[in-house]
Amino acid sequence: MTQLADGSWHRLHPATPLLRGGIAFLALLGIVIANLRERLVEFFIPGVECPESLCSEDPISVILDRYLLLAVLVAAVVLLLIVALFWLSWRMHTFRVTEEVVEVRSGVVFRSHRKARLDRVQGINVSRPLVARIFGAARLEISAAGSDANMQLAYLTSANADGLRAEILSRASGIRAQAASASASEANGDAPAAPAGLGEVARQRIDEFLAPELDPNLAPPQSVVTMHAGRLVGSTALSFGTIFFVLVIVVLAIVMTATDGGPYLLFATIPVLFGFGSFLANRIVKSLRYSIAATPDGVRVGFGLLSTSNETIPPGRIHSVEISQELLWRPADWWTVRVNLASHSSAKGAAGQRSTTILPVGSRVEVLKVLELVLPGLVTEATRWQIEGGLDDARHGDGFTTSPRRAAILRWFSWRRNGFLLFPDAVVLRRGAIWRSLIVVPTARTQSVDVRQGPLERALGLSAVQVHTVSGPVSARIGALDVRDASRLFRGVAAAGVAAIEADRSHRWGAA
């Protein structure tokens, strides 16, 4: 635990002005380097001289030749001003955690004071950028329901970020803070920690870099799902974006060999090649050491090699789940899992995707295990074969109610597979034949359900049903159903939703 949740106002990590101001410094350094690019080429490549037309009146050359002392003074003043502004911002940025709310006050000229109830917290993300990890710092973001409702604490010490997350989730779960604090005092003792020397600090930083992304004591090994690096590289290579890029390169190569402007075209495509290559490398590196596990505080998703990030989603905060498959992934039976949440973390998820993509690529076994983690109690011995059958082609006796044959006019290829399955605690929708997907919506998270029928559907005796949840990448809609089946699904979802909401206690998952 941490002493930062004692109800008093606290400040952020002392290195925060440096970590924030460093970004501005790097931006200024990039501007200088961009203006010095010709001189840098001349310096690093012997025999290449900067053209007189470029360097004679170059602004950097004029400053270096005529106003060197003044330029140094201006740069020093600007740097000091930036540091002073960030230091003042750090002094004015305070936070506190009480028994019921977390509050953040910030701003120098324009002040803001934000509050979030602990029992409405939708998730907590702890990210550690590479530079912040060197200083032993981490950024903690508290996700709350609503637009622009998140609160960010950048930066805290790494230990305080983990401890504060555990304390907030413990109080949000309904566990009495006094009992949690007493347990922490017994475990850690009340003796103040002795200040660490430079050698001890260096050893701690090295241990943090070498430590596994997921603490083995945090979750049982059987509940942990990891992502194979080879599968990650293969899925990236088989994505439509990569294949399209390769085709563009092939076309450009053919054009360059067939025309006289080949060298100029090659020079123009180098930035594109470098940018897309960096995107692919960054996507793979960010997803290394991926893990998703069930912890006492909820589902924890972590990833990253150099810069790390992990988010804990408390029980009951996932409103819908979609398991989908790209066409080129079908021979390998790979799938991806996305969810709808009431809030969205500003940090990117694994593979550089949105944070709602909690499994970028996984096998069928891993996907079902993730579904079991995010919606506990749904995947049982009695229902597993039905849910797994939703990933395959339709077959007799699989339990799904599918579209009638006349729906082939609207669903040319997928009418046989298009269908639904209703459980007391979830509704399952199966869609698509070329691009397959399986959508699961917990009935306790449904907000409304509607049935729609257009003129063509009315002529064919068909209807579409949509189960409404919070906005997100998952749309729980299924069309081309027989009118009677659509009406039965509508009434079943409405009745199951009322019963599930009345029995739902997930907002205080630790109260028992």
C-alpha positions as CSV (number, residue, x, y, z in Angstrom):
1,M,0.0,0.0,0.0
2,T,1.0,3.7,0.0
3,Q,0.7,6.7,2.3
4,L,-0.6,8.8,-0.6
5,A,-4.2,7.6,0.2
6,D,-4.4,9.2,3.7
7,G,-6.9,11.9,2.6
8,S,-4.2,14.7,2.6
9,W,-3.1,16.7,-0.4
10,H,0.1,15.4,-2.1
11,R,2.4,16.4,-4.9
12,L,3.7,14.4,-7.8
13,H,7.2,13.0,-8.3
14,P,9.9,15.6,-7.9
15,A,11.3,14.7,-11.4
16,T,8.0,15.7,-13.0
17,P,9.2,19.1,-14.3
18,L,12.2,17.4,-15.9
19,L,10.1,14.6,-17.5
20,R,7.6,17.1,-18.9
21,G,10.1,19.8,-19.8
22,G,12.3,17.2,-21.5
23,I,9.7,16.8,-24.3
24,A,9.7,20.5,-25.0
25,F,13.5,20.4,-25.0
26,L,13.6,17.6,-27.5
27,A,11.2,19.5,-29.7
28,L,13.5,22.5,-29.7
29,L,16.5,20.3,-30.4
30,G,14.6,18.7,-33.4
31,I,14.1,22.2,-34.8
32,V,17.8,23.0,-34.5
33,I,18.8,19.8,-36.1
34,A,16.4,20.3,-39.0
35,N,18.0,23.6,-39.7
36,L,21.5,22.1,-39.4
37,R,20.9,19.1,-41.6
38,E,23.2,20.3,-44.4
39,R,26.0,21.1,-42.0
40,L,25.5,17.7,-40.3
41,V,25.9,16.0,-43.6
42,E,29.0,17.9,-44.3
43,F,30.4,17.0,-40.9
44,F,29.7,13.3,-40.9
45,I,30.4,12.6,-44.7
46,P,33.9,13.7,-45.7
47,G,34.1,15.2,-49.1
48,V,30.6,16.5,-49.2
49,E,30.3,20.3,-48.9
50,C,27.3,22.3,-48.1
51,P,26.2,24.2,-51.2
52,E,26.9,28.0,-51.0
53,S,23.3,28.8,-51.9
54,L,22.1,26.8,-48.9
55,C,24.6,27.6,-46.3
56,S,25.6,31.2,-47.0
57,E,22.3,32.7,-45.8
58,D,21.2,29.8,-43.6
59,P,19.7,31.2,-40.4
60,I,21.8,29.0,-38.2
61,S,25.0,30.0,-40.0
62,V,24.1,33.7,-39.6
63,I,23.5,33.2,-35.8
64,L,26.7,31.2,-35.3
65,D,28.8,33.8,-37.2
66,R,27.4,37.0,-35.9
67,Y,25.3,36.5,-32.8
68,L,26.8,33.5,-31.0
69,L,26.9,35.0,-27.5
70,L,23.4,36.4,-27.8
71,A,22.1,33.1,-29.1
72,V,23.6,31.2,-26.1
73,L,22.0,33.7,-23.7
74,V,18.6,33.5,-25.4
75,A,18.7,29.7,-25.4
76,A,19.7,29.7,-21.7
77,V,16.9,32.0,-20.8
78,V,14.3,30.1,-22.8
79,L,15.5,26.8,-21.2
80,L,15.3,28.3,-17.7
81,L,11.9,29.7,-18.4
82,I,10.6,26.4,-19.6
83,V,11.9,24.6,-16.4
84,A,10.5,27.4,-14.2
85,L,7.0,27.1,-15.8
86,F,7.0,23.3,-15.4
87,W,8.3,23.6,-11.8
88,L,5.5,26.1,-11.0
89,S,2.9,23.7,-12.7
90,W,4.3,20.9,-10.5
91,R,3.9,23.0,-7.3
92,M,0.3,23.8,-8.2
93,H,-0.6,20.2,-9.2
94,T,-1.9,18.3,-6.1
95,F,-4.1,15.3,-5.5
96,R,-5.7,13.4,-2.6
97,V,-7.6,10.1,-2.2
98,T,-10.3,9.9,0.5
99,E,-12.7,7.1,1.5
100,E,-15.1,8.0,-1.3
101,V,-13.5,10.2,-4.0
102,V,-10.2,11.0,-5.7
103,E,-9.6,14.7,-6.3
104,V,-7.0,16.5,-8.5
105,R,-6.2,20.2,-8.5
106,S,-4.1,21.6,-11.2
107,G,-3.3,24.7,-13.3
108,V,-1.4,28.0,-12.8
109,V,-3.4,30.6,-14.6
110,F,-6.6,28.5,-15.2
111,R,-7.2,26.4,-12.2
112,S,-9.2,23.2,-12.2
113,H,-10.6,20.9,-9.5
114,R,-11.8,17.5,-10.6
115,K,-13.4,14.7,-8.5
116,A,-14.3,11.1,-9.2
117,R,-16.2,8.7,-7.0
118,L,-14.2,5.6,-6.2
119,D,-17.1,3.2,-6.8
120,R,-17.5,4.7,-10.4
121,V,-13.9,4.1,-11.4
122,Q,-13.8,2.2,-14.7
123,G,-10.2,1.3,-14.7
124,I,-6.7,2.4,-13.8
125,N,-3.7,2.5,-16.2
126,V,-0.1,2.6,-15.0
127,S,2.3,3.4,-17.9
128,R,6.1,3.7,-17.6
129,P,7.7,5.5,-20.6
130,L,11.3,4.7,-21.1
131,V,12.7,8.0,-19.8
132,A,10.4,7.9,-16.8
133,R,11.5,4.3,-16.0
134,I,15.1,5.6,-15.7
135,F,14.0,7.9,-13.0
136,G,11.8,5.2,-11.4
137,A,8.6,7.1,-12.2
138,A,5.3,6.1,-13.6
139,R,2.1,7.8,-15.0
140,L,-1.2,6.8,-13.3
141,E,-4.4,7.4,-15.1
142,I,-7.8,6.9,-13.4
143,S,-10.5,6.2,-16.0
144,A,-14.0,7.4,-15.1
145,A,-17.3,7.1,-17.0
146,G,-18.1,10.0,-19.3
147,S,-16.4,12.1,-21.9
148,D,-13.1,13.7,-20.8
149,A,-13.6,12.4,-17.3
150,N,-10.2,10.7,-16.8
151,M,-7.7,12.0,-14.3
152,Q,-4.0,11.7,-14.8
153,L,-1.2,11.8,-12.3
154,A,2.0,12.2,-14.2
155,Y,4.3,11.3,-12.5
156,L,4.6,9.3,-9.3
157,T,7.3,7.0,-8.1
158,S,6.8,3.5,-9.5
159,A,6.1,2.0,-6.1
160,N,3.6,4.7,-5.2
161,A,1.8,4.3,-8.5
162,D,1.3,0.6,-7.9
163,G,0.4,1.1,-4.3
164,L,-2.1,3.9,-5.1
165,R,-3.8,1.8,-7.8
166,A,-4.2,-1.1,-5.3
167,E,-5.6,1.2,-2.6
168,I,-8.1,2.9,-5.0
169,L,-9.3,-0.4,-6.4
170,S,-9.5,-1.9,-2.8
171,R,-11.7,1.0,-1.7
172,A,-13.8,0.9,-4.8
173,S,-14.5,-2.8,-4.3
174,G,-16.2,-2.1,-1.0
175,I,-13.4,-3.3,1.3
176,R,-13.2,-1.1,4.3
177,A,-10.1,1.2,4.0
178,Q,-9.3,0.7,7.7
179,A,-8.9,-3.0,7.3
180,A,-6.8,-2.6,4.2
181,S,-4.6,0.0,6.0
182,A,-4.2,-2.2,9.0
183,S,-3.2,-5.1,6.8
184,A,-0.6,-2.9,5.1
185,S,0.8,-1.7,8.4
186,E,1.2,-5.2,9.7
187,A,2.8,-6.4,6.5
188,N,5.2,-3.4,6.0
189,G,5.6,-2.1,9.5
190,D,5.5,1.5,10.5
191,A,9.2,2.1,10.6
192,P,10.3,4.8,8.1
193,A,12.5,3.6,5.3
194,A,16.1,4.6,5.3
195,P,17.2,6.8,2.4
196,A,18.8,4.7,-0.4
197,G,22.3,5.4,-1.7
198,L,23.2,5.9,-5.3
199,G,24.3,2.2,-5.6
200,E,21.0,1.0,-4.2
201,V,19.0,3.3,-6.5
202,A,21.0,2.0,-9.5
203,R,20.3,-1.6,-8.4
204,Q,16.6,-0.8,-8.1
205,R,16.4,0.6,-11.6
206,I,18.2,-2.4,-13.0
207,D,15.9,-4.8,-11.2
208,E,12.9,-2.9,-12.5
209,F,14.1,-3.2,-16.1
210,L,14.8,-6.9,-15.8
211,A,11.7,-7.8,-13.8
212,P,8.9,-9.6,-15.6
213,E,6.0,-7.4,-16.8
214,L,3.5,-9.3,-14.6
215,D,4.5,-10.0,-11.0
216,P,4.2,-13.8,-10.5
217,N,2.6,-13.2,-7.1
218,L,-0.2,-11.1,-8.6
219,A,-2.1,-13.8,-10.4
220,P,-2.1,-17.6,-10.5
221,P,-0.1,-18.9,-13.6
222,Q,-3.2,-20.8,-14.9
223,S,-5.1,-17.6,-15.3
224,V,-2.4,-15.8,-17.3
225,V,-2.7,-15.5,-21.1
226,T,0.4,-14.4,-23.0
227,M,1.0,-13.5,-26.7
228,H,3.6,-15.5,-28.7
229,A,6.1,-13.2,-30.4
230,G,6.1,-15.3,-33.6
231,R,2.3,-15.0,-33.9
232,L,2.5,-11.3,-33.3
233,V,5.0,-10.9,-36.2
234,G,3.0,-13.2,-38.5
235,S,-0.3,-11.5,-37.8
236,T,1.3,-8.1,-38.6
237,A,2.7,-9.5,-41.8
238,L,-0.7,-10.9,-42.8
239,S,-2.6,-7.7,-42.1
240,F,-4.2,-5.9,-45.0
241,G,-2.2,-2.8,-44.3
242,T,1.1,-4.6,-44.6
243,I,0.1,-6.4,-47.8
244,F,-1.2,-3.2,-49.3
245,F,2.1,-1.5,-48.5
246,V,4.1,-4.3,-50.1
247,L,2.0,-4.1,-53.3
248,V,2.6,-0.3,-53.4
249,I,6.4,-0.9,-53.1
250,V,6.2,-3.5,-55.9
251,V,4.4,-1.1,-58.2
252,L,6.9,1.7,-57.4
253,A,9.8,-0.6,-58.1
254,I,8.3,-1.5,-61.5
255,V,7.7,2.2,-62.3
256,M,11.3,3.1,-61.3
257,T,12.8,0.5,-63.5
258,A,10.6,1.4,-66.5
259,T,11.1,5.2,-66.4
260,D,14.1,7.6,-66.2
261,G,12.8,9.2,-63.0
262,G,13.7,6.2,-60.9
263,P,16.3,7.8,-58.6
264,Y,14.1,10.8,-57.9
265,L,11.1,8.5,-57.1
266,L,13.3,6.4,-54.8
267,F,14.4,9.4,-52.9
268,A,10.8,10.5,-52.5
269,T,9.7,7.1,-51.1
270,I,12.5,6.8,-48.5
271,P,10.5,8.8,-45.9
272,V,7.5,6.6,-46.5
273,L,9.5,3.4,-46.2
274,F,11.2,4.7,-43.0
275,G,7.9,5.8,-41.5
276,F,6.0,2.6,-42.2
277,G,9.0,0.5,-41.1
278,S,9.1,2.4,-37.8
279,F,5.4,1.9,-37.3
280,L,5.7,-1.9,-37.8
281,A,8.7,-2.1,-35.5
282,N,7.0,0.1,-32.8
283,R,3.9,-2.0,-33.1
284,I,5.8,-5.2,-32.4
285,V,8.0,-3.9,-29.7
286,K,5.1,-2.4,-27.8
287,S,3.3,-5.7,-27.8
288,L,6.2,-7.8,-26.4
289,R,5.8,-9.2,-23.0
290,Y,2.0,-9.0,-23.4
291,S,-0.1,-10.6,-20.6
292,I,-3.7,-10.6,-19.5
293,A,-4.6,-12.1,-16.2
294,A,-7.3,-12.3,-13.5
295,T,-6.4,-10.5,-10.3
296,P,-8.4,-9.8,-7.2
297,D,-9.0,-6.3,-8.4
298,G,-10.1,-7.2,-11.9
299,V,-8.7,-8.1,-15.3
300,R,-5.1,-6.8,-15.8
301,V,-3.7,-6.2,-19.3
302,G,0.0,-5.4,-19.5
303,F,2.5,-5.1,-22.4
304,G,5.7,-3.4,-23.5
305,L,9.4,-4.0,-23.6
306,L,11.1,-0.6,-23.3
307,S,8.1,1.5,-22.4
308,T,5.5,-0.5,-20.4
309,S,1.9,-0.1,-19.7
310,N,-0.7,-2.1,-17.7
311,E,-4.4,-1.4,-17.1
312,T,-6.6,-3.0,-14.5
313,I,-10.3,-3.2,-15.4
314,P,-12.5,-3.9,-12.3
315,P,-15.3,-6.5,-12.6
316,G,-18.5,-5.4,-14.3
317,R,-16.9,-2.6,-16.3
318,I,-16.8,-4.5,-19.6
319,H,-20.1,-3.9,-21.5
320,S,-19.6,-6.0,-24.6
321,V,-16.9,-8.3,-26.2
322,E,-16.2,-8.9,-29.9
323,I,-14.1,-11.8,-31.1
324,S,-13.2,-11.2,-34.8
325,Q,-11.0,-12.8,-37.5
326,E,-9.3,-11.3,-40.5
327,L,-9.6,-13.3,-43.7
328,L,-5.9,-14.0,-44.0
329,W,-5.8,-15.3,-40.4
330,R,-8.3,-18.1,-41.0
331,P,-5.8,-20.8,-42.0
332,A,-3.9,-20.2,-38.7
333,D,-7.1,-19.8,-36.7
334,W,-6.1,-16.5,-35.2
335,W,-8.5,-14.1,-33.6
336,T,-8.6,-10.7,-32.0
337,V,-10.6,-9.5,-29.0
338,R,-12.1,-6.0,-28.5
339,V,-14.3,-4.7,-25.8
340,N,-16.6,-1.7,-25.1
341,L,-15.8,0.2,-21.9
342,A,-17.6,3.2,-20.3
343,S,-14.3,5.1,-20.5
344,H,-11.2,5.1,-22.6
345,S,-7.6,5.4,-21.4
346,S,-5.5,7.9,-23.3
347,A,-2.7,5.4,-23.5
348,K,-2.6,3.2,-26.6
349,G,-3.2,-0.5,-26.2
350,A,-0.9,-3.4,-27.3
351,A,0.3,-3.3,-31.0
352,G,-0.4,0.5,-30.9
353,Q,-4.1,-0.1,-31.2
354,R,-6.9,1.4,-29.2
355,S,-6.9,0.4,-25.5
356,T,-10.2,-1.4,-26.2
357,T,-8.3,-4.1,-28.1
358,I,-7.3,-6.3,-25.2
359,L,-6.0,-9.2,-27.3
360,P,-4.4,-8.2,-30.6
361,V,-4.0,-11.8,-31.8
362,G,-4.5,-15.1,-30.2
363,S,-5.4,-18.8,-30.8
364,R,-8.8,-20.2,-30.2
365,V,-7.8,-21.6,-26.9
366,E,-6.4,-18.2,-25.8
367,V,-9.5,-16.3,-27.0
368,L,-11.8,-18.5,-25.0
369,K,-9.6,-18.1,-21.9
370,V,-9.7,-14.3,-22.3
371,L,-13.5,-14.5,-22.6
372,E,-13.6,-16.5,-19.4
373,L,-11.4,-13.8,-17.7
374,V,-13.4,-10.8,-18.8
375,L,-16.8,-12.4,-18.4
376,P,-16.4,-14.9,-15.5
377,G,-19.1,-17.5,-15.2
378,L,-20.1,-17.4,-18.9
379,V,-17.7,-20.0,-20.2
380,T,-18.6,-23.2,-18.3
381,E,-18.5,-26.9,-19.2
382,A,-22.1,-26.7,-20.2
383,T,-21.8,-23.6,-22.5
384,R,-18.2,-23.9,-23.8
385,W,-19.1,-26.0,-26.8
386,Q,-21.9,-23.5,-27.8
387,I,-19.7,-20.5,-27.5
388,E,-16.8,-22.2,-29.3
389,G,-19.2,-23.3,-32.0
390,G,-20.0,-19.6,-32.6
391,L,-16.5,-19.2,-34.0
392,D,-17.2,-21.9,-36.7
393,D,-19.6,-22.4,-39.5
394,A,-23.2,-23.0,-38.6
395,R,-24.1,-26.7,-38.0
396,H,-27.2,-28.5,-36.9
397,G,-27.8,-28.6,-33.1
398,D,-25.3,-25.8,-32.2
399,G,-28.0,-23.9,-30.3
400,F,-28.0,-20.8,-32.5
401,T,-31.2,-19.4,-34.0
402,T,-30.2,-18.4,-37.5
403,S,-31.6,-16.4,-40.4
404,P,-34.1,-18.1,-42.8
405,R,-33.2,-19.1,-46.3
406,R,-35.0,-16.0,-47.8
407,A,-32.5,-13.8,-45.9
408,A,-29.9,-14.8,-48.6
409,I,-31.2,-11.8,-50.6
410,L,-29.7,-9.5,-47.9
411,R,-26.9,-11.8,-46.6
412,W,-25.5,-13.5,-49.7
413,F,-22.8,-15.5,-48.0
414,S,-23.5,-15.3,-44.3
415,W,-27.2,-16.1,-43.9
416,R,-26.5,-19.6,-42.7
417,R,-24.1,-18.4,-40.0
418,N,-26.1,-15.3,-39.0
419,G,-27.8,-16.0,-35.7
420,F,-28.0,-15.5,-31.9
421,L,-27.9,-17.4,-28.7
422,L,-29.5,-16.2,-25.4
423,F,-28.2,-17.1,-22.0
424,P,-29.6,-15.8,-18.7
425,D,-26.5,-13.6,-18.1
426,A,-25.4,-12.9,-21.7
427,V,-26.6,-12.6,-25.3
428,V,-24.3,-14.0,-28.1
429,L,-24.5,-12.8,-31.7
430,R,-22.8,-14.6,-34.5
431,R,-22.2,-12.7,-37.8
432,G,-20.2,-12.8,-41.0
433,A,-18.9,-15.5,-43.3
434,I,-15.9,-13.9,-44.9
435,W,-15.0,-11.7,-41.9
436,R,-16.3,-13.6,-39.0
437,S,-17.2,-12.2,-35.6
438,L,-18.8,-13.3,-32.4
439,I,-20.3,-10.6,-30.0
440,V,-21.1,-11.3,-26.4
441,V,-23.1,-8.7,-24.4
442,P,-23.6,-9.3,-20.6
443,T,-27.3,-8.8,-20.0
444,A,-26.5,-6.8,-16.8
445,R,-24.8,-4.2,-19.0
446,T,-27.5,-3.7,-21.6
447,Q,-29.0,-0.2,-21.7
448,S,-31.8,-0.9,-24.2
449,V,-32.8,-3.1,-27.1
450,D,-34.7,-2.2,-30.2
451,V,-36.2,-4.0,-33.3
452,R,-36.1,-2.3,-36.7
453,Q,-37.6,-3.2,-40.1
454,G,-37.0,-1.5,-43.4
455,P,-39.3,-1.7,-46.4
456,L,-37.3,-4.5,-48.0
457,E,-37.1,-6.4,-44.7
458,R,-40.8,-5.9,-44.2
459,A,-41.5,-7.5,-47.7
460,L,-39.3,-10.5,-46.8
461,G,-40.7,-10.9,-43.2
462,L,-37.3,-10.0,-41.7
463,S,-36.1,-7.7,-38.9
464,A,-32.9,-6.4,-37.3
465,V,-32.3,-6.3,-33.5
466,Q,-29.7,-4.1,-31.8
467,V,-28.6,-4.4,-28.1
468,H,-27.5,-1.0,-26.9
469,T,-24.5,-0.6,-24.6
470,V,-22.0,2.2,-24.1
471,S,-20.3,3.5,-27.3
472,G,-17.3,1.8,-28.6
473,P,-15.8,-0.3,-31.4
474,V,-18.3,-3.2,-30.8
475,S,-21.8,-2.8,-32.3
476,A,-24.2,-5.5,-31.0
477,R,-26.5,-5.6,-34.0
478,I,-27.8,-8.5,-36.0
479,G,-30.0,-8.3,-39.0
480,A,-31.9,-10.5,-41.4
481,L,-33.7,-12.4,-38.6
482,D,-37.2,-13.9,-39.0
483,V,-39.8,-11.5,-37.5
484,R,-40.8,-14.1,-34.9
485,D,-37.2,-14.8,-33.9
486,A,-36.4,-11.1,-33.7
487,S,-39.5,-10.6,-31.5
488,R,-38.4,-13.5,-29.2
489,L,-34.9,-12.1,-29.0
490,F,-36.2,-8.6,-28.1
491,R,-38.4,-9.9,-25.3
492,G,-35.7,-12.3,-24.0
493,V,-33.0,-9.7,-23.8
494,A,-35.4,-7.2,-22.1
495,A,-36.5,-9.7,-19.5
496,A,-33.0,-11.1,-18.9
497,G,-31.6,-7.6,-18.6
498,V,-34.0,-6.5,-15.9
499,A,-33.3,-9.6,-13.9
500,A,-29.5,-9.4,-14.3
501,I,-29.4,-5.7,-13.3
502,E,-31.4,-6.3,-10.2
503,A,-29.0,-9.1,-9.1
504,D,-25.8,-7.4,-10.2
505,R,-23.4,-6.5,-7.4
506,S,-20.2,-6.1,-9.5
507,H,-19.9,-2.4,-8.6
508,R,-18.9,-3.5,-5.1
509,W,-17.1,-6.8,-6.0
510,G,-15.2,-7.0,-2.7
511,A,-17.9,-6.2,-0.3
512,A,-18.6,-9.8,0.5
